[in-house]
Amino acid sequence: MRYNVLMTETAISDFKKIARDILDISKNIDTAVKFVTEMKAECNRLADFPQSGALPNDRNLVCQGYRFLVHKEYLIFYTYEDGDDTVYVKAAFNAKLDYKRVMRTIK
C-alpha cells in the first residue's frame, strides 16, 4: 500500500520558518532551499515506509500515534493509521528544543 503524505498547516509553517532560519545563518537562499527540499524528501519516503520513523519517548505522544524522523539537527513528527491511506506530517523543529513541550501545542 502506498500512502498519501499530507503536510498540516503547522508543518508548512514550520518548514518555512526553518528555511528562513537557515537563510539568516547561511545568507544563501540555495542552501536554505536545498535543506528544506531534503527534509521534504524524507517526508515523501513515508509514502512507502510509514513505520520507518522512531517512536518518541513520551507515552502520550505514542498513544496519539506519533512517530518522528531525524534530519540532521531537526525532528519531523507525523502520524498515520493502518487502514487509512494518509500520513500526516504534523510538525518540524530543531532537536535542541524540548519536543515534549513543543508537541503539546500541536493539534
C-alpha positions in Angstrom: 0.0 0.0 0.0 1.3 3.4 -0.9 0.3 6.3 1.5 -0.5 9.9 0.6 1.8 12.3 2.5 0.0 15.5 3.6 1.6 18.4 5.4 -0.6 20.2 8.0 -0.7 23.9 8.1 1.6 23.8 11.2 4.2 21.7 9.3 4.1 24.0 6.3 4.7 27.0 8.6 7.5 25.1 10.4 9.3 24.3 7.1 9.0 28.0 6.1 10.5 29.0 9.4 13.3 26.5 9.1 14.1 27.9 5.6 14.2 31.5 7.0 16.4 30.5 9.9 18.9 28.7 7.6 18.8 31.7 5.2 19.6 34.0 8.1 22.5 31.9 9.2 23.9 31.0 5.8 23.0 34.1 3.9 22.5 31.8 0.9 19.0 31.1 -0.5 20.2 27.9 -2.3 21.4 26.4 1.0 18.0 27.1 2.7 16.0 25.7 -0.2 18.2 22.6 -0.5 17.9 21.9 3.2 14.1 22.1 3.2 13.9 20.1 0.0 15.9 17.3 1.7 13.5 17.4 4.7 10.5 17.1 2.4 12.1 14.2 0.5 12.5 12.4 3.9 8.7 13.0 4.4 7.9 11.7 0.9 9.6 8.4 1.7 6.9 7.9 4.3 4.6 7.1 1.4 6.2 3.7 1.1 7.6 3.3 4.6 5.3 4.9 7.2 6.7 2.9 10.0 10.2 4.0 9.4 10.1 6.8 12.0 11.1 6.3 15.6 8.7 6.2 18.4 9.0 9.2 20.8 10.0 8.6 24.5 6.7 10.0 25.6 3.8 7.7 26.3 1.2 10.4 25.5 2.7 11.0 22.0 2.9 7.3 21.3 -0.7 6.9 22.3 -1.6 9.6 19.9 0.1 7.7 17.1 3.2 10.0 16.7 6.4 8.9 15.1 9.3 11.1 14.1 12.1 11.3 11.6 15.5 12.9 12.2 17.0 15.1 9.6 20.4 16.4 10.7 19.5 18.5 13.7 15.8 18.6 13.1 12.9 16.4 14.1 9.8 15.8 11.9 6.8 14.5 13.7 4.0 12.7 11.8 1.1 10.3 12.3 -0.6 7.6 10.3 -3.1 4.8 11.0 -3.2 1.3 9.5 -6.2 1.2 7.1 -6.0 4.9 6.4 -4.0 5.7 3.3 -2.6 9.0 4.6 0.5 10.1 6.5 0.1 13.5 8.2 3.2 15.5 8.7 2.4 17.5 11.8 5.5 19.5 12.8 9.2 20.1 12.2 11.6 21.8 14.5 15.1 21.9 15.9 16.0 18.9 18.0 17.5 21.2 20.6 14.0 22.2 21.6 12.1 20.1 24.2 10.0 18.1 21.8 7.5 17.1 24.5 6.7 20.7 25.3 6.5 21.7 21.6 4.3 18.8 20.7 1.8 19.7 23.4 0.9 22.8 21.4 0.3 20.8 18.1 -3.2 19.8 17.3 
